[in-house]
């Protein structure tokens, strides 16, 4: 059976962890393992995919840190992403998601 496209798979993983989100380096490791990919090129592709999802408004950054471990290169900025309400709705609309969490469960103003 073919794998789901990386964007959809990333969104599902981010949704699974809820509001805590996942760091970009964690997501890169998950993708590399799941899709049997490795190397700087693929880590860059995964990171670019996350930037695209962020720019599209379906995920949001909830934390940033300087890369001191060398995941993407020492001194670079790491991001922790979570799915927002728009992203959850897009997952549902495309048949990739489970349920929409209410905004009150995320502490958002109504």
Secondary structure as GFF3:
##gff-version 3
##sequence-region A 1 110
A	DSSP	alpha_helix	6	17	.	.	.	ID=ss1
A	DSSP	three_ten_helix	18	20	.	.	.	ID=ss2
A	DSSP	beta_strand	22	23	.	.	.	ID=ss3
A	DSSP	alpha_helix	24	35	.	.	.	ID=ss4
A	DSSP	alpha_helix	40	55	.	.	.	ID=ss5
A	DSSP	beta_strand	59	66	.	.	.	ID=ss6
A	DSSP	beta_strand	77	83	.	.	.	ID=ss7
A	DSSP	alpha_helix	85	93	.	.	.	ID=ss8
A	DSSP	three_ten_helix	103	106	.	.	.	ID=ss9
###
